[in-house]
Amino acid sequence: MQQQWIQERIALGRSFITKLADDTPSAEGYETDQEQRKPQPPLSKPPMTKQVIPLPQAFGNLGRGEDFLDIVNRRKSHRVYTDESISLEALSFLLWCTQGVKEIRGRAYATIRTVPSGGARHPFECYLAIRKVEGLAPGLYHYLPLQHGLEYIGQPDDLEDFINESLCGQSWAKKAGVVFYYSCVFYRAEWRYGIWAHAPILMDSGHVTENLYLAATALGLGGCAVAAVEPHLIDEALGLDGKEETVFYAMPVGTVRPEDQPQEQAFYAFVQQQGL
């Protein structure tokens, strides 16, 4: 592989993060769609179906009476799960902690959520491959943050195979109770930030998944964020166009137990042996 090409790609990646586009002549006089007073895109994607499954919002019975520092110290990535089901209340808690809408500002100008987002744009949609959640049939679902509900999208021929293939063959994820898939509706951020929208989008995705890590840890669950996804496969299953909206990030979450730590350590030993 040519070193010049490698260095060009590295420079391109760095300029993307540092927004060097600010200094380019082509940016002079540029106005975003918001500055041009073009219509604002919807705050959230409307339901894809006519049936909404309401989620419980009474979290008092989940037993979360821990010191926050203890939760932070115990947070880690988990790739080994038991085959136990996750409760519907626990799933509702995870969704609320990562995308829940606390307030709508102005005339539907912005949502104030449980995670921060640049300009309160919140460009993400959350889809789920539910394998074992009490009270829900296995299949693919879409989270509706404005209603705090779910809608059922459909069932792949083999859900575990779909999870495995959608995460580039990471077979450990097939034992998760639920896989969170995050898509980006690009224009939701581009409307305000235009050509500079895309680096903040990636920053915002970290806010969401870190809240998911901490919320899962508070409930005694475990998960592992995954960047290796097959967007074309997932988009097709979810009915996304892959252009204006596409899946780019995922996180399996499942039940864990202390006695499975040796299996976790064996995984990391294998990674170390491979020099990864």
C-alpha contacts under 8 A as a table, 3 or more apart, distances in Angstrom:
res1	aa1	res2	aa2	distance
1	M	5	W	7.67
1	M	6	I	7.57
2	Q	5	W	5.42
2	Q	6	I	6.46
3	Q	6	I	4.97
3	Q	7	Q	6.13
4	Q	7	Q	5.18
4	Q	8	E	6.16
5	W	8	E	5.06
5	W	9	R	6.25
6	I	9	R	5.21
6	I	10	I	6.26
7	Q	10	I	5.01
7	Q	11	A	6.10
8	E	11	A	5.10
8	E	12	L	6.12
9	R	12	L	5.00
9	R	13	G	6.18
10	I	13	G	5.11
10	I	14	R	6.19
11	A	14	R	5.10
11	A	15	S	6.11
12	L	15	S	5.20
12	L	16	F	6.18
13	G	16	F	5.07
13	G	17	I	6.50
14	R	17	I	5.24
14	R	18	T	6.16
15	S	18	T	5.03
15	S	19	K	5.56
15	S	20	L	5.12
15	S	21	A	7.43
16	F	19	K	5.30
16	F	20	L	6.95
16	F	21	A	7.88
16	F	199	A	6.55
17	I	199	A	5.59
19	K	22	D	6.14
19	K	196	W	6.67
19	K	199	A	7.77
20	L	23	D	5.68
20	L	24	T	7.24
21	A	24	T	5.24
21	A	27	A	6.83
21	A	196	W	7.64
22	D	27	A	6.30
23	D	27	A	7.23
24	T	27	A	5.63
24	T	28	E	7.41
25	P	28	E	5.51
26	S	30	Y	7.75
27	A	30	Y	5.20
31	E	34	Q	7.92
31	E	35	E	5.72
31	E	36	Q	6.45
31	E	194	G	7.81
32	T	35	E	5.13
32	T	36	Q	6.29
32	T	190	E	7.65
32	T	191	W	6.38
32	T	192	R	6.06
32	T	193	Y	6.17
32	T	194	G	5.01
32	T	195	I	7.92
33	D	36	Q	4.87
33	D	37	R	6.17
33	D	38	K	5.33
33	D	190	E	7.79
33	D	191	W	5.06
33	D	192	R	6.44
33	D	194	G	7.00
34	Q	37	R	4.90
34	Q	38	K	5.76
34	Q	39	P	7.61
34	Q	40	Q	7.21
34	Q	191	W	5.61
34	Q	192	R	5.13
35	E	38	K	7.66
35	E	192	R	7.62
40	Q	109	Y	7.99
40	Q	188	R	7.92
40	Q	191	W	6.88
41	P	187	Y	7.28
41	P	188	R	5.88
41	P	191	W	7.46
42	P	45	K	6.75
42	P	188	R	7.54
43	L	108	A	7.33
43	L	109	Y	7.62
43	L	110	A	6.60
43	L	111	T	6.88
43	L	121	R	7.45
43	L	122	H	7.74
43	L	188	R	7.54
44	S	125	E	7.62
44	S	144	L	7.84
44	S	145	P	7.46
44	S	146	L	7.36
45	K	125	E	7.35
45	K	144	L	7.76
46	P	144	L	7.73
47	P	50	K	6.99
47	P	52	V	7.92
47	P	144	L	6.96
47	P	151	E	7.30
48	M	151	E	7.62
48	M	153	I	7.81
49	T	52	V	7.69
49	T	151	E	6.75
49	T	152	Y	7.69
49	T	153	I	7.51
51	Q	151	E	6.13
51	Q	152	Y	7.61
52	V	149	G	6.12
52	V	150	L	5.68
52	V	151	E	4.95
52	V	152	Y	7.86
53	I	149	G	5.30
53	I	150	L	4.93
53	I	151	E	5.90
54	P	147	Q	7.46
54	P	148	H	6.55
54	P	149	G	4.32
54	P	150	L	6.48
55	L	88	L	7.63
55	L	89	E	7.58
55	L	92	S	5.85
55	L	148	H	6.10
55	L	149	G	5.08
55	L	150	L	7.19
56	P	59	F	7.81
56	P	88	L	7.70
56	P	89	E	6.06
56	P	92	S	6.37
57	Q	89	E	7.56
57	Q	92	S	7.00
57	Q	93	F	7.44
58	A	61	N	7.63
58	A	89	E	7.76
59	F	62	L	5.71
59	F	89	E	6.81
59	F	93	F	6.87
60	G	63	G	6.99
62	L	89	E	7.57
62	L	90	A	7.11
62	L	219	L	7.03
63	G	219	L	7.34
64	R	218	A	5.87
64	R	219	L	6.40
66	E	70	D	6.93
66	E	71	I	7.14
66	E	218	A	7.35
67	D	70	D	5.33
67	D	71	I	6.69
68	F	71	I	5.07
68	F	72	V	6.31
69	L	72	V	5.01
69	L	73	N	6.10
70	D	73	N	5.09
70	D	74	R	6.11
71	I	74	R	5.17
71	I	75	R	6.08
71	I	214	L	6.60
71	I	217	T	6.22
71	I	218	A	6.03
72	V	75	R	5.30
72	V	214	L	6.81
74	R	217	T	7.09
75	R	213	Y	6.66
75	R	214	L	6.35
75	R	217	T	5.93
76	K	213	Y	7.63
76	K	222	G	7.73
76	K	223	G	7.99
76	K	224	C	7.98
77	S	213	Y	7.96
77	S	222	G	6.84
77	S	223	G	5.67
77	S	224	C	4.68
77	S	225	A	7.60
78	H	81	Y	7.59
78	H	222	G	5.24
78	H	223	G	4.94
78	H	224	C	5.52
78	H	256	V	7.82
78	H	264	E	7.23
79	R	172	W	6.13
79	R	173	A	6.95
79	R	222	G	7.86
79	R	223	G	6.66
79	R	224	C	6.40
79	R	264	E	6.85
80	V	172	W	6.73
80	V	175	K	7.73
80	V	256	V	6.94
80	V	260	D	6.98
80	V	263	Q	7.05
80	V	264	E	6.38
81	Y	175	K	5.96
81	Y	176	A	6.11
81	Y	222	G	7.73
81	Y	254	G	5.47
81	Y	255	T	5.41
81	Y	256	V	5.04
81	Y	257	R	7.79
82	T	175	K	7.11
82	T	176	A	7.93
82	T	254	G	7.14
82	T	255	T	5.53
82	T	256	V	5.78
82	T	257	R	7.45
83	D	175	K	6.46
83	D	176	A	7.70
83	D	177	G	7.52
83	D	255	T	7.31
84	E	132	K	7.33
84	E	177	G	7.55
84	E	255	T	6.30
85	S	132	K	4.79
85	S	133	V	5.20
85	S	134	E	6.17
85	S	177	G	6.17
85	S	255	T	7.37
86	I	90	A	6.53
86	I	91	L	6.94
86	I	132	K	6.34
86	I	133	V	4.72
86	I	134	E	6.20
86	I	177	G	6.24
86	I	254	G	7.15
86	I	255	T	6.93
87	S	90	A	5.15
87	S	91	L	6.43
87	S	133	V	5.67
87	S	134	E	5.05
87	S	135	G	7.93
88	L	91	L	5.12
88	L	92	S	6.12
88	L	133	V	6.08
88	L	134	E	5.53
88	L	135	G	6.58
88	L	136	L	7.77
89	E	92	S	5.03
89	E	93	F	6.15
90	A	93	F	5.00
90	A	94	L	6.27
90	A	219	L	7.35
91	L	94	L	5.11
91	L	95	L	6.26
91	L	133	V	7.64
92	S	95	L	5.19
92	S	96	W	6.07
93	F	96	W	5.08
93	F	97	C	6.07
93	F	215	A	7.61
94	L	97	C	5.23
94	L	98	T	6.32
94	L	212	L	6.24
94	L	215	A	5.96
94	L	216	A	6.76
95	L	98	T	5.27
95	L	99	Q	5.87
95	L	100	G	6.49
95	L	143	Y	7.81
96	W	99	Q	5.55
96	W	100	G	4.04
96	W	101	V	7.64
96	W	114	T	7.20
96	W	145	P	7.98
96	W	148	H	7.48
97	C	100	G	6.01
97	C	114	T	5.72
97	C	115	V	7.49
97	C	211	N	6.40
97	C	212	L	6.90
97	C	215	A	6.65
98	T	114	T	6.18
98	T	115	V	6.16
98	T	208	V	5.27
98	T	209	T	7.27
98	T	211	N	5.70
98	T	212	L	5.87
99	Q	113	R	6.20
99	Q	114	T	6.14
99	Q	115	V	6.66
99	Q	145	P	6.42
99	Q	208	V	7.31
100	G	113	R	5.39
100	G	114	T	5.56
100	G	145	P	5.67
100	G	146	L	7.81
100	G	148	H	7.01
101	V	104	I	7.52
101	V	111	T	6.26
101	V	112	I	5.93
101	V	113	R	4.38
101	V	114	T	6.69
101	V	145	P	6.06
101	V	146	L	6.23
101	V	148	H	7.95
102	K	111	T	7.45
102	K	112	I	5.59
102	K	113	R	5.21
102	K	114	T	6.83
103	E	111	T	5.84
103	E	112	I	5.02
103	E	113	R	6.97
104	I	108	A	6.02
104	I	109	Y	7.35
104	I	110	A	5.81
104	I	111	T	4.55
104	I	112	I	6.09
105	R	108	A	5.93
105	R	109	Y	5.71
105	R	110	A	5.18
105	R	111	T	6.13
105	R	112	I	7.20
106	G	109	Y	5.31
106	G	110	A	7.15
108	A	111	T	7.47
110	A	120	A	5.89
110	A	121	R	6.74
111	T	120	A	6.40
111	T	121	R	7.62
111	T	122	H	7.77
112	I	120	A	6.66
113	R	116	P	6.88
115	V	207	H	6.23
115	V	208	V	6.22
115	V	211	N	7.40
116	P	120	A	6.97
116	P	204	D	7.12
116	P	207	H	6.71
117	S	120	A	4.86
117	S	121	R	6.10
117	S	122	H	5.51
117	S	204	D	5.50
117	S	207	H	7.87
118	G	121	R	6.16
118	G	122	H	7.51
118	G	200	P	6.49
118	G	201	I	7.82
118	G	204	D	7.11
119	G	192	R	7.74
121	R	188	R	6.16
121	R	189	A	5.63
122	H	188	R	7.46
122	H	189	A	7.48
122	H	204	D	7.85
123	P	184	C	5.58
123	P	185	V	5.32
123	P	186	F	6.43
123	P	187	Y	7.83
123	P	188	R	5.33
123	P	189	A	5.86
123	P	201	I	7.29
124	F	182	Y	6.28
124	F	183	S	5.47
124	F	184	C	4.60
124	F	185	V	6.05
125	E	142	H	7.91
125	E	143	Y	7.35
125	E	182	Y	5.77
125	E	183	S	5.21
125	E	184	C	6.36
125	E	185	V	7.26
126	C	142	H	6.19
126	C	143	Y	5.57
126	C	180	F	6.64
126	C	181	Y	5.78
126	C	182	Y	4.82
126	C	183	S	6.47
127	Y	140	L	7.16
127	Y	141	Y	5.58
127	Y	142	H	4.43
127	Y	143	Y	6.01
127	Y	180	F	5.95
127	Y	181	Y	4.99
127	Y	182	Y	6.33
127	Y	183	S	7.72
128	L	140	L	5.57
128	L	141	Y	5.04
128	L	142	H	6.27
128	L	143	Y	7.67
128	L	178	V	6.56
128	L	179	V	5.50
128	L	180	F	4.74
128	L	181	Y	5.80
129	A	138	P	7.54
129	A	139	G	5.69
129	A	140	L	4.61
129	A	141	Y	6.49
129	A	159	L	7.68
129	A	163	I	7.42
129	A	178	V	5.60
129	A	179	V	5.06
129	A	180	F	6.75
129	A	181	Y	7.76
130	I	133	V	6.54
130	I	136	L	7.81
130	I	137	A	7.66
130	I	138	P	5.18
130	I	139	G	5.38
130	I	140	L	6.22
130	I	141	Y	7.32
130	I	177	G	6.37
130	I	178	V	4.47
130	I	179	V	6.53
131	R	137	A	7.94
131	R	138	P	4.89
131	R	139	G	6.72
131	R	159	L	7.35
131	R	160	E	7.88
131	R	176	A	7.17
131	R	177	G	5.09
131	R	178	V	5.57
132	K	136	L	7.85
132	K	138	P	6.67
132	K	176	A	7.80
132	K	177	G	4.51
132	K	178	V	6.66
133	V	136	L	5.76
133	V	137	A	7.80
133	V	138	P	7.81
133	V	177	G	6.33
133	V	178	V	7.33
138	P	155	Q	7.12
138	P	159	L	7.78
139	G	152	Y	7.41
139	G	153	I	7.49
139	G	154	G	5.74
139	G	155	Q	4.38
139	G	156	P	6.86
139	G	159	L	6.81
140	L	152	Y	6.21
140	L	153	I	5.37
140	L	154	G	5.36
140	L	155	Q	5.94
140	L	156	P	7.80
140	L	238	L	7.59
141	Y	150	L	6.37
141	Y	151	E	5.48
141	Y	152	Y	4.54
141	Y	153	I	5.20
141	Y	154	G	7.32
142	H	150	L	5.60
142	H	151	E	5.30
142	H	152	Y	6.65
142	H	153	I	6.95
143	Y	148	H	7.25
143	Y	149	G	6.03
143	Y	150	L	4.69
143	Y	151	E	6.67
144	L	147	Q	5.63
144	L	148	H	5.53
144	L	149	G	5.16
144	L	150	L	5.76
144	L	151	E	7.46
145	P	148	H	4.63
145	P	149	G	6.75
153	I	238	L	7.08
155	Q	158	D	7.91
155	Q	159	L	7.02
156	P	159	L	5.40
156	P	162	F	6.84
156	P	237	A	7.59
158	D	161	D	5.38
158	D	162	F	6.21
159	L	162	F	4.98
159	L	163	I	6.24
160	E	163	I	5.10
160	E	164	N	6.19
160	E	174	K	5.19
160	E	175	K	8.00
161	D	164	N	5.03
161	D	165	E	6.03
161	D	174	K	7.57
162	F	165	E	5.20
162	F	166	S	5.77
163	I	166	S	5.14
163	I	167	L	6.24
163	I	173	A	6.88
163	I	174	K	6.00
163	I	179	V	7.73
164	N	167	L	5.47
164	N	168	C	6.56
164	N	169	G	4.89
164	N	170	Q	5.64
164	N	171	S	5.19
164	N	172	W	7.98
164	N	173	A	6.61
164	N	174	K	6.05
165	E	168	C	5.20
165	E	169	G	5.13
165	E	170	Q	7.66
165	E	230	E	7.37
166	S	169	G	7.36
166	S	229	V	5.64
166	S	230	E	4.99
166	S	231	P	7.44
166	S	233	L	6.35
166	S	234	I	6.14
167	L	170	Q	5.71
167	L	173	A	7.95
167	L	226	V	7.52
167	L	228	A	5.82
167	L	229	V	4.50
167	L	230	E	6.19
167	L	250	A	7.98
168	C	228	A	6.11
168	C	229	V	5.81
168	C	230	E	6.28
170	Q	173	A	6.10
171	S	174	K	5.63
172	W	175	K	6.24
172	W	176	A	7.89
173	A	176	A	5.43
173	A	179	V	7.88
173	A	252	P	6.03
175	K	254	G	7.34
176	A	179	V	6.72
176	A	252	P	5.71
176	A	253	V	5.38
176	A	254	G	4.41
176	A	255	T	7.48
177	G	252	P	7.63
177	G	253	V	6.13
177	G	254	G	4.73
177	G	255	T	7.19
178	V	252	P	5.91
178	V	253	V	5.56
178	V	254	G	6.60
179	V	250	A	6.87
179	V	251	M	5.61
179	V	252	P	4.03
179	V	253	V	6.04
180	F	250	A	5.39
180	F	251	M	5.05
180	F	252	P	6.04
180	F	253	V	7.69
181	Y	247	V	6.59
181	Y	248	F	7.76
181	Y	249	Y	6.02
181	Y	250	A	4.36
181	Y	251	M	6.61
182	Y	247	V	5.51
182	Y	248	F	6.30
182	Y	249	Y	5.25
182	Y	250	A	5.88
183	S	245	E	6.35
183	S	246	T	5.04
183	S	247	V	3.76
183	S	248	F	5.80
183	S	249	Y	7.06
184	C	245	E	5.42
184	C	246	T	5.72
184	C	247	V	6.38
184	C	248	F	7.24
185	V	188	R	5.88
185	V	189	A	7.78
185	V	244	E	5.96
185	V	245	E	4.54
185	V	246	T	7.15
186	F	189	A	5.79
186	F	190	E	6.10
186	F	244	E	6.07
186	F	245	E	6.46
187	Y	190	E	4.48
187	Y	191	W	5.48
187	Y	244	E	7.19
188	R	191	W	5.75
188	R	192	R	7.57
189	A	192	R	5.72
189	A	193	Y	6.07
189	A	194	G	7.35
189	A	197	A	5.74
189	A	198	H	7.86
189	A	201	I	7.41
190	E	193	Y	4.95
190	E	194	G	4.17
190	E	195	I	6.86
190	E	196	W	7.66
190	E	197	A	5.29
190	E	198	H	7.81
191	W	194	G	5.80
192	R	197	A	7.71
193	Y	196	W	5.42
193	Y	197	A	4.73
194	G	197	A	5.50
195	I	198	H	7.40
196	W	199	A	6.93
196	W	200	P	7.88
197	A	200	P	5.85
197	A	201	I	6.45
198	H	201	I	5.02
198	H	202	L	6.71
199	A	202	L	5.37
199	A	203	M	6.52
200	P	203	M	4.87
200	P	204	D	6.07
201	I	204	D	5.12
201	I	205	S	6.41
202	L	205	S	5.16
202	L	206	G	6.84
203	M	206	G	5.46
203	M	207	H	6.96
204	D	207	H	5.12
204	D	208	V	6.65
205	S	208	V	5.23
205	S	209	T	6.40
206	G	209	T	5.34
206	G	210	E	5.96
207	H	210	E	5.44
207	H	211	N	6.36
208	V	211	N	5.36
208	V	212	L	6.38
209	T	212	L	4.80
209	T	213	Y	6.15
209	T	225	A	6.90
209	T	251	M	7.62
210	E	213	Y	4.97
210	E	214	L	6.26
211	N	214	L	5.13
211	N	215	A	5.94
212	L	215	A	5.13
212	L	216	A	5.95
213	Y	216	A	5.29
213	Y	217	T	6.16
213	Y	222	G	7.27
213	Y	223	G	6.57
213	Y	224	C	7.74
214	L	217	T	5.04
214	L	218	A	6.17
215	A	218	A	5.10
215	A	219	L	6.57
216	A	219	L	5.25
216	A	220	G	6.34
216	A	221	L	4.79
216	A	222	G	5.73
216	A	223	G	7.22
216	A	253	V	7.58
217	T	220	G	5.05
217	T	221	L	5.39
217	T	222	G	6.09
218	A	221	L	7.44
220	G	255	T	7.27
220	G	256	V	7.07
221	L	253	V	6.97
221	L	254	G	5.84
221	L	255	T	4.85
221	L	256	V	5.67
222	G	253	V	5.57
222	G	254	G	5.63
222	G	255	T	6.24
222	G	256	V	5.98
223	G	251	M	6.45
223	G	252	P	5.41
223	G	253	V	4.17
223	G	254	G	6.33
224	C	251	M	5.52
224	C	252	P	5.98
224	C	253	V	7.01
225	A	249	Y	7.56
225	A	250	A	5.90
225	A	251	M	4.27
225	A	252	P	6.97
226	V	229	V	7.16
226	V	249	Y	6.16
226	V	250	A	5.16
226	V	251	M	5.63
226	V	252	P	7.98
227	A	248	F	7.01
227	A	249	Y	5.19
227	A	250	A	6.60
228	A	249	Y	7.54
229	V	248	F	6.62
229	V	249	Y	6.63
229	V	250	A	7.18
230	E	233	L	5.61
230	E	234	I	6.37
231	P	234	I	5.12
231	P	235	D	5.71
231	P	242	G	7.49
231	P	246	T	6.56
231	P	247	V	5.37
231	P	248	F	6.32
232	H	235	D	5.18
232	H	236	E	6.10
232	H	242	G	6.82
233	L	236	E	5.42
233	L	237	A	6.43
234	I	237	A	5.16
234	I	238	L	6.19
234	I	247	V	6.89
235	D	238	L	5.13
235	D	239	G	5.85
235	D	240	L	4.74
235	D	241	D	6.76
235	D	242	G	5.97
235	D	246	T	6.14
235	D	247	V	6.43
236	E	239	G	5.13
236	E	240	L	6.12
236	E	241	D	7.63
237	A	240	L	7.85
240	L	245	E	6.19
240	L	246	T	6.45
241	D	244	E	6.48
241	D	245	E	6.16
241	D	246	T	6.99
242	G	245	E	5.36
242	G	246	T	4.47
242	G	247	V	7.67
243	K	246	T	6.26
256	V	260	D	7.34
257	R	260	D	5.77
257	R	261	Q	7.69
258	P	261	Q	5.65
259	E	262	P	7.09
260	D	263	Q	5.48
260	D	264	E	6.67
261	Q	264	E	4.94
261	Q	265	Q	6.14
262	P	265	Q	4.98
262	P	266	A	6.07
263	Q	266	A	4.99
263	Q	267	F	6.37
264	E	267	F	5.20
264	E	268	Y	6.59
265	Q	268	Y	5.17
265	Q	269	A	6.08
266	A	269	A	4.94
266	A	270	F	6.20
267	F	270	F	5.17
267	F	271	V	6.42
268	Y	271	V	4.95
268	Y	272	Q	6.17
269	A	272	Q	5.04
269	A	273	Q	6.14
270	F	273	Q	5.05
270	F	274	Q	6.30
271	V	274	Q	5.19
271	V	275	G	6.50
271	V	276	L	5.53
272	Q	275	G	5.07
272	Q	276	L	5.85
273	Q	276	L	7.61
